[in-house]
């Protein structure tokens, strides 16, 4: 629920950035009339094909059309199947080797049975990252590191797998891709602003009176626009996304605990504490994941039905429940 709200905010924020950017850039480079004629020409073609009578676009409507088109294209691509393949390649996902496959399959079948999931609907991969870790990706992909398979007990492996299944169960990976696709649109416009003001500042070094002042003025205009977008829009959105990601980690831990894997998860997190270096200052603020100690404390609170009022509110809001089921 939290990340759903973050996604909606991200789409709105980046939509506003795109609209503002298209308005400024089109009018500044005097390309609005050319783009307008291009779109109207194709809208007429669509009208003739569908036998509809859509009104011709105006210059005022053009930035909104361009923004909607960009958002639809980028979000559509972001949630498409081929992107899963690209991301798996990017993150180094590979098919498990025979010795890895046996351990992976055995433990994952136990998790799927506890979760009531169909084992055959998941795609299982391995990575060679030099740490005990796991990753959920897309709609149904889960990867473990070889070091996790090698160094952790079956109980710990099952707990980590249950945590990743929790991410897929709640759609965390799908929502994250929507967020990244929407953010990418806004970042492209921000990159364009940065490119423009740097180009104007460079031209402002030309030793011609008035001409260099004009270029410096234009560069300053885009520099101010760039930083206003950063401060007013992007920074609050980034903070919201961090809170959403941390919440998703706690929720996936609760999912694993509800399935009966809390002991294995606690054991795994305790081992992570040995080599964990607590971030300091701003690095601690910008973490996407809670620390192992914070996660252990949350699991313990969940096990003892002592979650905070805020956590209980989240649980009820998500219809996931917040109380640990009592054993018979």
Rosetta silent file (secondary structure, phi, psi, omega in degrees, C-alpha in Angstrom):
SEQUENCE: XXXXXXXXXXXXXXXXXXXXXXXXXXXXXXXXXXXXXXXXXXXXXXXXXXXXXXXXXXXXXXXXXXXXXXXXXXXXXXXXXXXXXXXXXXXXXXXXXXXXXXXXXXXXXXXXXXXXXXXXXXXXXXXXXXXXXXXXXXXXXXXXXXXXXXXXXXXXXXXXXXXXXXXXXXXXXXXXXXXXXXXXXXXXXXXXXXXXXXXXXXXXXXXXXXXXXXXXXXXXXXXXXXXXXXXXXXXXXXXXXXXXXXXXXXXXXXXXXXXXXXXXXXXXXXXXXXXXXXXXXXXXXXXXXXXXXXXXXXXXXXXXXXXXXXXXXXXXXXXXXXXXXXXX
SCORE:     score description
SCORE:     0.000 S_00000001
   1 L     0.000  -43.609 -179.199    0.000    0.000    0.000 S_00000001
   2 H   -62.486  -46.600 -177.308    2.796    2.411    0.909 S_00000001
   3 H   -72.083  -24.610  173.517    4.687    1.759   -2.286 S_00000001
   4 H   -63.650  -43.741  176.809    1.446    2.016   -4.266 S_00000001
   5 H   -63.042  -42.743  178.469    1.057    5.540   -2.879 S_00000001
   6 H   -60.495  -40.644  178.250    4.723    6.215   -3.677 S_00000001
   7 H   -61.747  -44.418  179.555    4.115    5.010   -7.240 S_00000001
   8 H   -61.836  -44.111  178.197    1.150    7.321   -7.684 S_00000001
   9 H   -62.231  -42.475 -179.154    3.196   10.235   -6.319 S_00000001
  10 H   -61.470  -41.671  179.417    6.118    9.291   -8.598 S_00000001
  11 H   -65.289  -43.580  179.612    3.883    9.274  -11.680 S_00000001
  12 H   -64.051  -46.826 -178.268    2.349   12.633  -10.731 S_00000001
  13 H   -60.550  -49.663 -177.445    5.734   14.211   -9.920 S_00000001
  14 H   -71.418  -26.937  172.956    7.428   13.021  -13.093 S_00000001
  15 H   -64.752  -44.652  178.378    4.381   13.963  -15.144 S_00000001
  16 H   -62.524  -40.916  178.196    4.632   17.523  -13.824 S_00000001
  17 H   -62.761  -43.708 -179.469    8.359   17.596  -14.610 S_00000001
  18 H   -64.875  -43.815  179.649    7.744   16.347  -18.138 S_00000001
  19 H   -60.297  -48.527  179.302    4.930   18.835  -18.788 S_00000001
  20 H   -61.333  -42.489 -179.382    7.053   21.727  -17.519 S_00000001
  21 H   -63.865  -46.342  179.535   10.043   20.490  -19.464 S_00000001
  22 H   -63.492  -39.458  179.020    8.184   20.058  -22.730 S_00000001
  23 H   -61.398  -48.045 -176.719    6.594   23.503  -22.359 S_00000001
  24 H   -68.158  -49.120 -174.097    9.912   25.214  -21.731 S_00000001
  25 H   -66.628  -45.098 -178.296   12.014   23.299  -24.251 S_00000001
  26 H   -62.165  -42.933 -179.019    9.494   23.412  -27.118 S_00000001
  27 H   -73.789  -31.770 -176.798    8.912   27.125  -26.744 S_00000001
  28 H   -71.549  -37.342 -178.603   12.581   27.877  -26.146 S_00000001
  29 L   -98.188    5.731  177.571   13.820   26.133  -29.303 S_00000001
  30 L    57.006   40.093 -179.990   10.752   27.193  -31.306 S_00000001
  31 L  -105.530   -0.752 -174.681    9.931   23.578  -32.196 S_00000001
  32 H   -62.445  -39.664 -178.170    6.372   23.540  -30.874 S_00000001
  33 H   -67.685  -38.562  179.472    4.771   24.378  -34.226 S_00000001
  34 H   -65.406  -46.443  179.676    6.750   21.693  -36.064 S_00000001
  35 H   -65.579  -38.937  179.150    5.867   18.991  -33.521 S_00000001
  36 H   -60.327  -46.437 -179.936    2.248   20.173  -33.462 S_00000001
  37 H   -63.798  -36.350  178.661    1.922   19.833  -37.235 S_00000001
  38 H   -62.898  -48.689 -178.748    3.484   16.358  -37.069 S_00000001
  39 H   -66.326  -43.204 -179.555    1.010   15.113  -34.461 S_00000001
  40 H   -62.295  -36.655  178.011   -2.004   16.719  -36.130 S_00000001
  41 H   -60.960  -43.315 -179.065   -1.053   15.107  -39.424 S_00000001
  42 H   -76.790  -30.114  175.276   -1.012   11.664  -37.826 S_00000001
  43 H   -65.887  -39.122  176.000   -4.181   12.301  -35.823 S_00000001
  44 H   -60.730  -40.945  178.830   -5.938   13.119  -39.098 S_00000001
  45 H   -63.010  -41.437  178.257   -4.645    9.810  -40.479 S_00000001
  46 H   -66.057  -39.829  178.145   -5.991    7.978  -37.428 S_00000001
  47 H   -59.349  -45.511 -179.373   -9.324    9.778  -37.788 S_00000001
  48 H   -63.761  -37.281 -177.677   -9.626    8.696  -41.388 S_00000001
  49 H   -71.397  -42.418 -177.023   -8.744    5.111  -40.492 S_00000001
  50 H   -94.210   -2.186 -178.691  -11.146    4.855  -37.553 S_00000001
  51 L    57.980   43.227  177.385  -13.754    7.166  -39.050 S_00000001
  52 L  -110.979  173.183 -178.774  -13.619    9.382  -35.958 S_00000001
  53 L  -133.934   70.870  177.066  -13.588   13.151  -35.608 S_00000001
  54 L   -78.483  141.582  178.746  -11.044   14.122  -33.000 S_00000001
  55 L   -70.477  151.667  178.456  -10.315   17.843  -32.766 S_00000001
  56 L   -67.859  147.037  178.504   -6.923   19.057  -33.906 S_00000001
  57 L   -68.693  151.617  171.299   -4.342   19.656  -31.208 S_00000001
  58 L  -109.643  166.313  179.582   -3.445   23.114  -30.032 S_00000001
  59 H   -61.573  -33.985 -179.981   -0.022   24.286  -28.894 S_00000001
  60 H   -66.302  -31.385 -177.982   -1.295   24.417  -25.291 S_00000001
  61 H   -83.894  -16.855 -172.799   -2.272   20.737  -25.419 S_00000001
  62 H   -58.925  -47.796  179.590    0.973   19.559  -27.008 S_00000001
  63 H   -58.955  -34.848 -179.655    3.107   19.169  -23.802 S_00000001
  64 H   -69.185  -39.529  177.556    0.354   17.089  -22.203 S_00000001
  65 H   -65.105  -44.268  179.542    0.145   14.773  -25.203 S_00000001
  66 H   -63.121  -40.484  179.173    3.926   14.351  -25.294 S_00000001
  67 H   -64.522  -47.469  179.575    3.998   13.656  -21.548 S_00000001
  68 H   -60.977  -41.657  179.288    1.200   11.066  -21.720 S_00000001
  69 H   -62.560  -45.555 -179.385    2.885    9.376  -24.680 S_00000001
  70 H   -63.101  -44.801 -179.229    6.245    9.221  -22.893 S_00000001
  71 H   -62.874  -45.102 -179.360    4.735    7.854  -19.681 S_00000001
  72 H   -62.486  -43.586 -178.993    2.722    5.163  -21.482 S_00000001
  73 H   -64.506  -49.987 -174.449    5.730    4.065  -23.534 S_00000001
  74 H   -70.061  -41.440  178.068    8.224    3.934  -20.668 S_00000001
  75 H   -68.016  -39.549  177.147    5.904    2.284  -18.126 S_00000001
  76 H   -59.535  -44.784  177.885    4.721   -0.174  -20.787 S_00000001
  77 H   -66.846  -39.531 -176.261    8.296   -1.120  -21.593 S_00000001
  78 H   -62.420  -32.124 -178.649    9.214   -1.200  -17.904 S_00000001
  79 L  -100.967    7.646 -177.644    6.637   -3.872  -17.024 S_00000001
  80 L   -79.383  159.185 -179.878    7.065   -5.912  -20.202 S_00000001
  81 H   -60.515  -45.108 -179.316    8.453   -9.438  -20.303 S_00000001
  82 H   -56.452  -29.169  178.753   11.587   -8.652  -22.324 S_00000001
  83 H   -65.653  -33.599  175.112   12.747   -6.305  -19.564 S_00000001
  84 H   -56.693  -46.164 -179.552   12.808   -9.298  -17.193 S_00000001
  85 H   -61.975  -43.344  179.810   15.277  -10.998  -19.514 S_00000001
  86 H   -63.578  -44.292 -179.229   17.425   -7.866  -19.727 S_00000001
  87 H   -66.601  -38.581  177.464   17.450   -7.404  -15.943 S_00000001
  88 H   -61.509  -39.905  177.373   18.322  -11.061  -15.334 S_00000001
  89 H   -67.334  -42.039 -178.257   21.287  -10.651  -17.656 S_00000001
  90 H   -62.280  -39.696 -178.472   22.237   -7.335  -16.032 S_00000001
  91 L   -88.920    3.270  175.221   22.219   -8.852  -12.539 S_00000001
  92 L    75.754   30.204  177.286   24.104  -11.968  -13.640 S_00000001
  93 L   -70.389  136.310  176.512   21.310  -14.501  -13.167 S_00000001
  94 E  -139.751  162.942  179.084   22.250  -17.967  -14.426 S_00000001
  95 L   -68.764  139.879  178.857   20.780  -21.440  -14.354 S_00000001
  96 L   -63.061  144.017  172.131   21.701  -23.448  -11.228 S_00000001
  97 L   -73.623  163.550 -175.963   24.355  -26.119  -11.620 S_00000001
  98 H   -51.613  -44.113 -179.047   23.316  -29.720  -10.804 S_00000001
  99 H   -69.348  -32.537  177.652   24.571  -29.581   -7.197 S_00000001
 100 H   -72.640  -40.389 -176.833   22.919  -26.176   -6.699 S_00000001
 101 H   -59.839  -40.887 -178.283   19.668  -27.272   -8.334 S_00000001
 102 H   -63.139  -47.188  178.889   19.130  -30.138   -5.893 S_00000001
 103 H   -65.936  -43.976 -179.159   19.514  -27.942   -2.811 S_00000001
 104 H   -60.502  -52.366 -176.197   17.538  -25.091   -4.379 S_00000001
 105 H   -61.520  -45.660 -177.064   14.626  -27.275   -5.507 S_00000001
 106 H   -59.572  -47.634 -178.122   14.337  -29.204   -2.280 S_00000001
 107 H   -72.290  -36.342 -177.575   14.172  -26.094   -0.102 S_00000001
 108 H   -71.149  -32.785  176.954   11.985  -24.091   -2.464 S_00000001
 109 H   -64.116  -36.796  177.446    9.378  -26.858   -2.676 S_00000001
 110 H   -64.112  -42.614  179.573    9.070  -26.759    1.119 S_00000001
 111 H   -65.229  -44.830 -179.389    8.514  -22.980    0.997 S_00000001
 112 H   -63.298  -37.384  177.954    5.949  -23.241   -1.812 S_00000001
 113 H   -64.711  -42.053  179.158    4.053  -25.926    0.087 S_00000001
 114 H   -67.310  -33.997 -177.308    3.919  -23.723    3.191 S_00000001
 115 H   -88.336   -8.413 -176.664    2.831  -20.697    1.118 S_00000001
 116 L    70.144   31.386 -178.901    0.290  -22.581   -0.990 S_00000001
 117 L  -104.229  154.272  176.329    2.134  -21.612   -4.170 S_00000001
 118 L   -84.595  113.252 -177.216    2.662  -23.629   -7.343 S_00000001
 119 H   -56.148  -36.384 -174.205    6.376  -24.437   -7.507 S_00000001
 120 H   -70.930  -13.850 -177.938    6.302  -24.748  -11.302 S_00000001
 121 H   -84.352   -4.664 -178.310    5.226  -21.120  -11.779 S_00000001
 122 L  -103.223  151.428  174.364    8.551  -19.757  -10.507 S_00000001
 123 E  -111.109  124.478 -173.232   11.848  -19.349  -12.340 S_00000001
 124 E  -108.732  135.382 -176.705   14.893  -20.133  -10.224 S_00000001
 125 E  -137.323  166.837  174.684   18.372  -18.725  -10.836 S_00000001
 126 E  -124.822  151.656  172.676   21.785  -18.457   -9.230 S_00000001
 127 E  -129.883  164.069 -176.982   24.247  -15.572   -9.063 S_00000001
 128 L  -108.128   25.674  177.316   27.920  -15.464   -8.131 S_00000001
 129 L   -59.773  141.956 -175.405   27.828  -12.412   -5.852 S_00000001
 130 L   -82.031   48.040  177.639   30.434  -12.736   -3.070 S_00000001
 131 L  -160.716  160.858  177.303   27.917  -12.665   -0.210 S_00000001
 132 L   -78.580  109.288 -174.604   24.969  -14.590    1.176 S_00000001
 133 L  -155.240  170.775  177.375   22.055  -12.923   -0.554 S_00000001
 134 E  -150.617  164.006 -176.020   18.907  -13.444   -2.626 S_00000001
 135 E  -151.761  136.547  171.166   16.830  -11.422   -5.040 S_00000001
 136 E  -106.180  142.474 -173.762   13.280  -11.449   -6.409 S_00000001
 137 E  -144.166  138.832  174.066   12.748   -9.982   -9.852 S_00000001
 138 L    64.159 -138.760 -175.393    9.810   -9.295  -12.142 S_00000001
 139 L   -91.325  -30.795 -171.911    6.730  -11.476  -11.804 S_00000001
 140 L  -154.521   20.744 -177.520    8.173  -14.842  -10.819 S_00000001
 141 E  -101.915  134.654  175.909   11.990  -14.899  -10.790 S_00000001
 142 E  -133.372  135.654  178.410   14.052  -15.668   -7.683 S_00000001
 143 E  -127.539  141.161  171.753   17.834  -15.901   -7.481 S_00000001
 144 E  -115.300  153.746  173.945   20.140  -17.054   -4.721 S_00000001
 145 E   -84.910  150.533  179.096   23.857  -16.528   -4.504 S_00000001
 146 H   -60.892  -34.462 -179.144   26.080  -19.581   -4.623 S_00000001
 147 H   -65.534  -34.015  177.437   27.650  -18.503   -1.347 S_00000001
 148 H   -65.782  -45.076  178.753   24.251  -18.606    0.378 S_00000001
 149 H   -60.682  -38.759 -174.563   23.644  -22.155   -0.859 S_00000001
 150 H   -76.704  -37.741 -169.648   27.154  -23.156    0.243 S_00000001
 151 H  -103.220  -16.788 -174.790   27.358  -21.497    3.667 S_00000001
 152 L  -101.970  155.072  177.753   23.797  -21.446    5.035 S_00000001
 153 L   -75.993  165.317  178.129   21.703  -24.216    6.545 S_00000001
 154 H   -59.992  -37.922  179.766   18.561  -25.529    4.874 S_00000001
 155 H   -61.968  -41.032  179.670   16.467  -23.744    7.499 S_00000001
 156 H   -70.753  -40.314  178.206   18.116  -20.412    6.645 S_00000001
 157 H   -61.504  -43.527  178.924   17.822  -20.981    2.895 S_00000001
 158 H   -62.228  -39.828  179.883   14.112  -21.706    3.275 S_00000001
 159 H   -65.235  -42.973  178.895   13.619  -18.538    5.320 S_00000001
 160 H   -64.545  -42.029  178.126   15.402  -16.384    2.723 S_00000001
 161 H   -63.392  -40.367  178.243   13.359  -17.975   -0.059 S_00000001
 162 H   -62.038  -38.811  176.881   10.135  -17.353    1.907 S_00000001
 163 H   -60.674  -45.384 -179.394   11.149  -13.693    2.230 S_00000001
 164 H   -68.352  -37.095  174.787   11.632  -13.411   -1.553 S_00000001
 165 H   -61.515  -35.187  177.047    8.326  -15.179   -2.216 S_00000001
 166 H   -60.926  -41.415  176.996    6.776  -12.538    0.058 S_00000001
 167 H   -59.678  -44.553  179.986    8.082   -9.791   -2.235 S_00000001
 168 H   -69.313  -37.356 -179.459    6.489  -11.501   -5.241 S_00000001
 169 H   -60.433  -41.042 -178.271    3.292  -12.244   -3.316 S_00000001
 170 L   -90.115    0.511  177.899    2.753   -8.570   -2.512 S_00000001
 171 L    73.347   23.709 -177.596    3.838   -7.371   -5.968 S_00000001
 172 H   -61.930  -43.164 -176.832    6.808   -5.407   -4.620 S_00000001
 173 H   -68.086  -36.458  178.922    9.023   -6.107   -7.628 S_00000001
 174 H   -66.800  -44.214  179.463    6.275   -5.174  -10.093 S_00000001
 175 H   -65.708  -36.019  178.870    5.559   -1.897   -8.314 S_00000001
 176 H   -63.489  -36.666  179.804    9.260   -1.086   -8.163 S_00000001
 177 H   -68.318  -36.902  175.380    9.505   -1.417  -11.942 S_00000001
 178 H   -63.109  -44.284  179.372    6.617    1.009  -12.423 S_00000001
 179 H   -59.983  -46.868 -178.429    8.350    3.444  -10.076 S_00000001
 180 H   -65.889  -38.190  179.613   11.671    3.157  -11.915 S_00000001
 181 H   -65.873  -44.324  179.012   10.026    3.545  -15.336 S_00000001
 182 H   -65.293  -41.429  179.820    8.127    6.676  -14.265 S_00000001
 183 H   -65.565  -35.365 -179.762   11.230    8.088  -12.581 S_00000001
 184 H   -61.178  -37.386  177.155   13.299    7.394  -15.682 S_00000001
 185 H   -59.300  -50.640 -179.748   11.007    9.679  -17.695 S_00000001
 186 H   -63.750  -36.846 -179.376   11.549   12.551  -15.292 S_00000001
 187 H   -67.149  -32.657  176.153   15.289   11.882  -15.119 S_00000001
 188 H   -62.727  -42.382  178.581   15.560   12.138  -18.899 S_00000001
 189 H   -67.640  -38.621  177.210   14.013   15.595  -18.748 S_00000001
 190 H   -63.445  -39.345  177.362   16.299   16.533  -15.842 S_00000001
 191 H   -62.420  -38.562  178.369   19.271   15.335  -17.885 S_00000001
 192 H   -65.007  -43.174  176.274   18.109   17.546  -20.736 S_00000001
 193 H   -57.712  -46.394 -178.975   17.871   20.553  -18.392 S_00000001
 194 H   -63.018  -40.503  179.695   21.401   19.856  -17.122 S_00000001
 195 H   -63.803  -41.442 -177.720   22.715   19.479  -20.659 S_00000001
 196 H   -67.492  -47.769 -176.086   21.123   22.752  -21.725 S_00000001
 197 H   -69.463  -30.147  175.833   22.351   24.885  -18.814 S_00000001
 198 H   -69.243  -37.676  178.157   25.873   23.467  -19.117 S_00000001
 199 H   -65.397  -42.178  178.995   25.863   24.224  -22.846 S_00000001
 200 H   -66.122  -39.897  177.959   24.683   27.800  -22.201 S_00000001
 201 H   -64.643  -36.439  177.204   27.295   28.323  -19.477 S_00000001
 202 H   -65.626  -42.050  178.720   29.962   27.080  -21.878 S_00000001
 203 H   -68.834  -24.625  178.940   28.732   29.499  -24.561 S_00000001
 204 L   -67.289  -10.502  177.929   28.722   32.241  -21.933 S_00000001
 205 L   -84.235   -4.816  177.556   32.517   32.148  -21.994 S_00000001
 206 L   -63.616  127.350 -175.250   32.518   33.630  -25.497 S_00000001
 207 L   -79.436   53.906  177.504   34.286   37.021  -25.197 S_00000001
 208 L  -123.051  115.133 -179.213   31.538   38.991  -26.945 S_00000001
 209 L   -54.142  147.316  179.943   29.700   41.581  -24.808 S_00000001
 210 L    71.629  -45.233  178.638   25.916   41.125  -24.454 S_00000001
 211 H   -64.382  -47.166  179.705   26.057   37.801  -26.330 S_00000001
 212 H   -67.155  -33.283  176.600   27.827   36.092  -23.443 S_00000001
 213 H   -64.730  -40.128  177.921   25.463   37.764  -20.970 S_00000001
 214 H   -61.112  -46.918 -179.120   22.505   36.394  -22.929 S_00000001
 215 H   -64.784  -40.435  178.286   23.917   32.857  -22.830 S_00000001
 216 H   -65.106  -37.919  176.731   24.713   33.121  -19.120 S_00000001
 217 H   -62.622  -46.298  179.129   21.172   34.347  -18.436 S_00000001
 218 H   -62.747  -41.717  178.300   19.699   31.396  -20.359 S_00000001
 219 H   -62.989  -41.197  177.982   22.023   28.990  -18.553 S_00000001
 220 H   -63.847  -36.070  178.741   21.002   30.433  -15.195 S_00000001
 221 H   -61.828  -46.821 -179.470   17.328   30.049  -16.113 S_00000001
 222 H   -73.509  -30.290  176.306   17.697   26.326  -16.809 S_00000001
 223 H   -64.497  -43.863  177.631   19.970   25.872  -13.786 S_00000001
 224 H   -63.728  -43.162  178.951   17.279   27.314  -11.509 S_00000001
 225 H   -60.720  -41.896  179.904   14.627   25.147  -13.188 S_00000001
 226 H   -59.861  -50.717 -175.975   16.806   22.077  -12.705 S_00000001
 227 H   -74.243  -28.562  173.665   17.343   22.631   -8.993 S_00000001
 228 H   -63.096  -42.892  177.450   13.737   23.615   -8.332 S_00000001
 229 H   -63.236  -40.059  179.720   12.650   20.277   -9.788 S_00000001
 230 H   -63.540  -47.835 -173.213   15.247   18.494   -7.654 S_00000001
 231 H   -76.209  -44.853 -173.570   14.274   20.190   -4.400 S_00000001
 232 H   -79.571  -37.686 -172.375   10.505   20.475   -4.800 S_00000001
 233 H  -107.383  -57.782 -167.171    9.754   17.220   -6.610 S_00000001
 234 H   -73.841  -38.591 -178.682   12.518   14.624   -6.761 S_00000001
 235 H   -64.298  -49.433  176.022   13.966   14.761   -3.241 S_00000001
 236 H   -60.024  -37.313  178.909   10.627   14.184   -1.424 S_00000001
 237 H   -64.858  -39.907  179.148    9.798   11.422   -3.922 S_00000001
 238 H   -64.489  -40.536  178.160   13.152    9.726   -3.283 S_00000001
 239 H   -64.145  -42.099  177.347   12.580    9.847    0.475 S_00000001
 240 H   -61.055  -40.003 -179.581    9.113    8.336   -0.003 S_00000001
 241 H   -66.760  -37.009  178.146   10.540    5.521   -2.122 S_00000001
 242 H   -64.021  -43.542  178.324   13.125    4.701    0.554 S_00000001
 243 H   -62.642  -40.340  178.860   10.424    4.469    3.213 S_00000001
 244 H   -64.357  -42.180 -179.955    8.360    2.275    0.899 S_00000001
 245 H   -64.831  -42.128  179.594   11.278   -0.079    0.182 S_00000001
 246 H   -64.611  -41.556  177.544   12.096   -0.481    3.873 S_00000001
 247 H   -60.768  -40.813  179.185    8.471   -1.176    4.660 S_00000001
 248 H   -61.596  -35.705  178.010    8.408   -3.830    1.921 S_00000001
 249 H   -65.347  -45.554  178.252   11.400   -5.553    3.555 S_00000001
 250 H   -61.844  -40.468 -178.107    9.644   -5.687    6.933 S_00000001
 251 H   -66.679  -40.244  177.144    6.474   -6.950    5.279 S_00000001
 252 H   -64.921  -35.828  174.986    8.356   -9.726    3.434 S_00000001
 253 H   -63.041  -43.563  178.875    9.942  -10.717    6.766 S_00000001
 254 H   -63.234  -37.567  178.298    6.492  -10.934    8.354 S_00000001
 255 H   -60.654  -45.911  178.876    5.319  -13.048    5.429 S_00000001
 256 H   -64.021  -39.643 -179.752    8.167  -15.511    6.032 S_00000001
 257 H   -65.439  -39.306  179.448    7.472  -15.506    9.774 S_00000001
 258 H   -65.197  -27.917  177.924    3.776  -16.235    9.216 S_00000001
 259 L   -80.966   -6.125  177.573    4.763  -19.259    7.137 S_00000001
 260 L    98.947   17.595 -176.837    6.803  -20.572   10.072 S_00000001
 261 L  -109.203   22.866 -175.804   10.309  -19.596    8.954 S_00000001
 262 H   -67.235  -36.094 -179.976   11.078  -16.966   11.596 S_00000001
 263 H   -63.459  -44.770  179.012   13.768  -19.075   13.325 S_00000001
 264 H   -65.617  -37.399 -179.559   15.676  -19.559   10.092 S_00000001
 265 H   -68.789  -41.672  177.564   15.314  -15.897    9.175 S_00000001
 266 H   -63.474  -40.936  178.911   16.571  -14.762   12.578 S_00000001
 267 H   -62.024  -43.631  179.367   19.507  -17.149   12.317 S_00000001
 268 H   -63.098  -44.452 -178.250   20.393  -15.809    8.870 S_00000001
 269 H   -68.351  -35.323  176.692   20.149  -12.169   10.021 S_00000001
 270 H   -62.204  -39.186  177.624   22.268  -12.851   13.127 S_00000001
 271 H   -66.019  -34.750  178.068   25.022  -14.180   10.871 S_00000001
 272 H   -66.139  -28.139 -179.137   24.762  -11.033    8.734 S_00000001
 273 H   -63.790  -29.625 -175.511   25.366   -8.925   11.839 S_00000001
 274 H   -61.069  -39.084 -177.350   28.891  -10.315   12.239 S_00000001
 275 L  -108.924   11.759 -175.786   30.184   -8.644    9.087 S_00000001
 276 L   -86.898  129.498  176.136   27.715   -5.770    8.911 S_00000001
 277 L  -104.330  115.434 -177.060   29.103   -2.251    9.094 S_00000001
 278 L   -65.603  123.388  178.954   26.480    0.210   10.287 S_00000001
 279 L   -63.981  150.585 -179.848   26.309    3.183    7.865 S_00000001
 280 L  -115.045  152.204  173.913   26.965    6.580    9.346 S_00000001
 281 L    60.959 -134.779 -177.280   25.407    9.977    8.686 S_00000001
 282 H   -65.313  -27.464  178.987   23.586   10.451    5.392 S_00000001
 283 H   -61.056  -36.814  177.940   24.557    6.951    4.253 S_00000001
 284 H   -68.143  -36.930 -179.342   22.315    5.540    6.994 S_00000001
 285 H   -67.167  -37.883 -173.534   19.444    7.785    5.904 S_00000001
 286 L   -91.211   15.138  177.070   19.631    6.758    2.238 S_00000001
 287 L   -68.104  137.158  175.596   19.621    2.991    2.852 S_00000001
 288 L   -84.333  -22.431 -179.115   17.034    1.082    0.827 S_00000001
 289 L  -115.727  145.249  171.157   17.060   -1.843    3.305 S_00000001
 290 L   -65.834  161.143  176.435   16.719   -1.820    7.086 S_00000001
 291 L   -72.575  158.056  176.438   19.747   -3.056    9.020 S_00000001
 292 H   -54.847  -38.944 -179.924   19.799   -6.724   10.123 S_00000001
 293 H   -63.685  -42.443  178.683   19.343   -5.601   13.733 S_00000001
 294 H   -63.129  -39.596  179.390   16.252   -3.569   12.851 S_00000001
 295 H   -67.260  -40.893  178.161   14.792   -6.525   10.974 S_00000001
 296 H   -61.750  -43.202  179.641   15.472   -8.905   13.861 S_00000001
 297 H   -62.640  -39.271  179.264   13.754   -6.523   16.285 S_00000001
 298 H   -67.214  -40.622  179.035   10.709   -6.277   14.008 S_00000001
 299 H   -64.438  -41.913  178.413   10.465  -10.066   13.667 S_00000001
 300 H   -62.433  -42.138  177.879   10.708  -10.453   17.439 S_00000001
 301 H   -63.514  -38.751  178.638    7.972   -7.858   17.931 S_00000001
 302 H   -66.044  -44.062 -179.661    5.806   -9.690   15.392 S_00000001
 303 H   -61.189  -35.518 -177.254    6.414  -13.057   17.066 S_00000001
 304 L   -97.769   10.973 -178.858    5.412  -11.629   20.445 S_00000001
 305 L    54.547   43.502 -179.044    2.486   -9.602   19.090 S_00000001
 306 L  -125.058   35.154  177.369    4.197   -6.383   20.188 S_00000001
 307 L   -67.420  155.502  178.551    4.348   -4.454   16.937 S_00000001
 308 L   -68.360  163.279  179.169    4.068   -0.687   17.079 S_00000001
 309 H   -59.627  -38.486  179.319    0.744    1.030   16.466 S_00000001
 310 H   -63.622  -43.168  178.357    2.053    2.206   13.083 S_00000001
 311 H   -64.726  -38.985  177.524    2.986   -1.354   12.057 S_00000001
 312 H   -63.610  -40.173  178.570   -0.422   -2.595   13.163 S_00000001
 313 H   -61.676  -45.094  177.895   -2.053    0.147   11.109 S_00000001
 314 H   -59.598  -44.185 -178.399   -0.041   -0.895    8.036 S_00000001
 315 H   -61.589  -44.241  178.830   -1.023   -4.516    8.580 S_00000001
 316 H   -68.109  -38.280 -179.635   -4.719   -3.724    8.822 S_00000001
 317 H   -63.442  -35.469 -178.169   -4.508   -1.329    5.874 S_00000001
 318 L   -89.868   -0.039 -178.347   -2.947   -4.044    3.733 S_00000001
 319 L    55.762   32.119 -179.868   -5.408   -6.684    4.961 S_00000001
 320 L  -102.962   -9.511 -176.194   -2.404   -8.867    5.777 S_00000001
 321 L    76.429  156.137 -179.432   -3.006   -9.034    9.505 S_00000001
 322 L  -128.825   -9.701 -178.832   -0.401   -8.159   12.056 S_00000001
 323 L   -90.147  143.040  174.456   -0.750  -10.785   14.750 S_00000001
 324 L   -72.222  129.172  179.243    1.335  -13.924   14.828 S_00000001
 325 L   -62.087  133.723 -179.047   -0.920  -16.961   14.440 S_00000001
 326 L   -77.737  132.320  179.310   -1.088  -18.884   17.732 S_00000001
 327 L   -80.098  149.401 -179.392    0.243  -22.390   17.566 S_00000001
 328 L   -78.319    0.000    0.000   -1.869  -25.229   18.899 S_00000001
